């Protein structure tokens, strides 16, 4: 039986063996002793075997030279099948589990168990019952139902291996349950795209089609969201030169503001195979954005802007965008999402993501498209108890031209570089519906105060 989630049909070179299967091998405890690394032969000793004839599943052993081909099969109860496959115990071996497991005596410290969905918890159970500490367990979107909120001994937990890293890709709650577990269950828990909606899976489209196709409209989108954890891990092997970097943050909302792009004191880590083992008493939740397909890596930037104006009252919904001009590429019309309510005389932080490497950032074009909208008027009416005493368009509502700023502070998450950009022509200011150009500030002007109207400070 083929693994239900095979590797993609493309060539790659892997420094390990992949043992894929999806059935239980009850009662099997074997000693696997490699005689010679060059010969790759294997001597087996069976301690205990129950009746395995009822198990019809074959376990596919794949080699680095042909990772998508089922060249050899390990058959339950047939000890000679391992020897015939020339299984080499001196090589790293990945046991990819989807709900079931088998026990093999291999040095525990070199073992890396990878469990998907229910299999993530099975890997945890295997680690917790091992005589010696398992080296690493990777949980790929561990199952949520039944395990959400369960005690550590009843699910995957940091105690199950020396290093436990977890990818959460589908924690979106539906009918009180989520397919993937939401709570942190490892030393490092990574939530790509917040762990809810994965780009390219079109879950919203499935919602729109439910009237026509019923609950089956969800199946494809849910499968895409849940299995994205597998594809992200595979991507970390196929594209080692383009690693995805995740950043520690208190929650997704804070990450959306770009305030968490720090790598100091283990605040960032690599997603997937090359994750750096860390030992923390407190669960480390990490976040990142990804592309919709391989390679999944994106580049994260934080933009900090201090807006100042005449008044503290500001009742507009701004639409802000930037274009980033670098030495390698130019990315235009990147929307700046305002997570908190926009107001003047305050520093706002934005997260900007590019799907390609722009190189060294040279220039920023900023555009302000904003006006008092019907949505703003409605919010104003709802928030004011005595709204009928105040004209909907009053002098207390600032106009676009009342808001100004002089600098944009930029930090790159991937390179950790910090830059400050100054308005190229400070005499013009920020004009609504027109582009403002910002260039690297000359030395000495990056932090020094400048003359600003109304005594406001940057």
Helices and strands as residue ranges (DSSP letters): E 16-21, E 29-34, E 42-48, E 58-62, E 72-75, H 80-84, E 92-97, E 104-105, G 108-110, E 112-116, H 118-129, E 134-140, G 152-154, G 158-160, E 161-167, E 173-174, E 177-178, E 188-192, G 193-195, H 203-208, H 210-213, H 216-238, G 240-242, E 245-248, H 252-256, G 264-266, E 268-270, E 284-288, E 299-307, E 319-326, E 330-336, E 346-354, E 361-369, H 374-383, G 387-389, G 400-402, E 407-412, E 418-423, E 435-440, G 453-455
